[in-house]
Every structure is written in C-alpha cells, then in structure tokens.
Amino acid sequence: MMRDFVRICGLPRWEPVEVLTNQSAKNQLIATEPFWFAYTVFFHALLTADRWLIAGYSFRDACVNDILAQVWTHRKNNPPQILVVAYGDEPKYEEISAAIWGGNRSVAAPTRANLRVYRHGIAVAPNCSTWARWDGAGLGDVAWQLT
C-alpha cells in the first residue's frame, strides 16, 4: 500500500529502515526523510480516524507521544474512541492518558468514556467486551495500529 502511495504521488521510492537510536537522536532523525514522511502520514491518519487502536506500545516514546498529544489537541471538539491493548499492568492508565493528552491545559484529558485499556494481550482482545464497546461505537475506520 505504501509503495502504491509513493508511486502515485511521484515520491522517491524508499525501503523501510530499522534504526536503533536514543531519544535525543530520534528527535533529530524524524525531521529527515524517510522518517518525516512516516510521522506525517501517522499524524494525518490520526486526525481523520474516529477510533484508534494502540497495541503493545509503552507510551515511553516522546516523539510518538508528541504526535498523539498534538492530534488530541486538534481533535478537542471531536475526540476519537481509543482502545489501548497491553499485556499486564503496564503502562498505567494515568501514564496512557497523560501521554495522549500531553498536559495541554486548554484541552480536556481523555476520560474513561473515550479511552479504554484492555490488559490481556492482542491475541484475545477482539473477543472481549472492552473491544466490543470500542468497536461497536458505530464509528469510522481505525487510523493506525502501533504494534
């Protein structure tokens, strides 16, 4: 799908690259191609999706958290329904909410009405009542899945 998007838009072809780096260097890397493109697509997908599924993410990546918070601020009048799927007690609900909210006092933080957390892993999540409530909201497509 990405290759078709790149071909249709006339963008240079590139293959995904796995980069191991620290948070400080990552902040600089995401301003360059191909990372900038991936983060931009991620940002716009979140802006338009009524539901977000976030699975297996620790909420400890400042770059991703910044995007979540920026989009949350833009969507303050139309917040998405968010389902976070984890395995175990981490991350805590408060950590998840804080990462998505970003601490912007001009915007309300996520509430339990639009942020649900399921803690028994992605393999069984589609069969749980939490998923059914999130999925049955009668809303549009899922924007992105962090795995």
C-alpha positions in Angstrom: 0.0 0.0 0.0 2.8 2.5 0.9 4.6 1.7 -2.3 1.4 2.4 -4.3 1.0 5.7 -2.4 4.6 6.6 -3.1 4.3 5.7 -6.8 1.0 7.6 -7.3 2.4 10.7 -5.5 5.6 10.6 -7.5 7.7 10.4 -4.4 11.1 8.8 -4.4 11.0 5.1 -3.6 12.5 4.0 -0.4 12.5 0.9 1.7 11.8 0.9 5.4 14.9 1.1 7.5 15.2 -0.1 11.1 17.2 2.4 13.1 18.3 1.9 16.7 18.9 5.2 18.4 18.4 7.1 21.6 15.5 9.5 22.2 17.6 12.7 21.7 18.9 11.5 18.3 15.5 10.3 17.3 14.1 13.8 17.7 16.5 14.9 15.0 16.0 11.9 12.8 12.3 12.3 12.5 12.8 15.7 10.8 14.5 13.9 7.9 13.3 11.5 5.2 12.0 8.9 5.3 11.1 9.3 8.9 9.4 12.7 8.5 7.1 11.1 5.8 6.1 8.2 8.1 5.3 10.5 11.0 3.4 12.9 8.8 1.2 10.0 7.4 0.7 8.8 11.0 -0.4 12.3 12.2 -2.9 12.7 9.3 -4.3 9.2 9.8 -4.9 10.0 13.5 -6.6 13.3 12.6 -9.2 11.6 10.5 -9.9 8.4 12.3 -12.8 8.1 14.8 -11.2 5.1 16.5 -7.6 4.5 17.5 -6.3 1.0 18.3 -2.9 1.1 20.1 -1.5 -2.3 20.9 1.8 -3.2 22.5 3.0 0.4 23.0 4.7 1.5 26.2 3.9 5.2 25.8 7.5 6.0 26.6 8.5 7.3 23.1 8.4 11.1 23.3 8.2 11.5 19.5 5.1 9.3 19.2 3.6 10.8 22.4 4.0 14.3 20.9 2.1 13.3 17.8 -0.7 11.8 19.9 -0.9 14.9 22.0 -0.9 17.3 19.0 -3.7 15.3 17.4 -5.6 15.1 20.7 -5.4 19.0 20.9 -6.6 19.3 17.3 -9.5 16.9 18.0 -10.6 18.5 21.3 -14.2 19.0 20.0 -14.3 15.6 18.3 -12.2 13.2 20.3 -11.6 9.7 19.0 -12.6 6.5 20.8 -9.3 4.9 21.8 -8.5 1.3 22.7 -5.1 0.5 24.2 -4.2 -3.2 24.3 -1.5 -4.1 26.7 -0.4 -7.3 28.4 -0.1 -6.9 32.2 -0.3 -3.9 34.5 2.0 -1.5 32.5 1.6 1.1 31.3 -0.7 2.6 33.9 -4.0 4.2 32.8 -2.7 7.6 34.1 0.5 7.3 32.0 -1.5 6.5 28.9 -3.9 9.3 29.5 -1.1 11.8 30.2 0.8 10.7 27.0 -2.2 11.2 24.8 -3.3 14.5 26.5 0.2 16.0 26.6 -0.5 18.2 29.5 -2.2 20.9 27.4 -4.4 22.7 30.0 -6.6 24.2 27.2 -7.8 20.7 26.3 -9.6 18.2 28.5 -7.7 14.9 29.1 -9.0 11.6 27.8 -11.7 10.1 30.0 -12.8 6.5 30.5 -15.7 7.3 28.1 -13.2 7.6 25.2 -10.1 5.8 26.5 -10.3 2.1 27.2 -7.5 -0.2 28.2 -7.5 -3.9 27.8 -4.7 -5.8 29.7 -4.8 -9.4 28.4 -3.0 -9.0 25.1 -3.8 -8.6 21.5 -4.4 -12.3 20.8 -7.6 -12.4 22.7 -8.6 -8.7 22.7 -11.0 -9.0 19.7 -13.2 -11.4 21.8 -13.5 -9.2 24.9 -16.3 -6.8 25.9 -14.0 -3.8 26.0 -13.2 -4.4 22.3 -16.9 -4.8 21.5 -17.8 -1.5 23.2 -15.0 0.3 21.3 -15.7 -1.4 18.0 -19.5 -1.1 18.4 -19.4 2.7 18.7 -20.7 3.0 15.2 -17.7 5.0 14.2 -15.4 5.1 11.2 -12.2 3.3 10.4 -9.3 2.6 12.7 -6.4 5.1 11.9 -3.3 3.3 12.8 -2.1 0.3 14.8 1.1 0.6 16.9 2.5 -2.9 17.4 
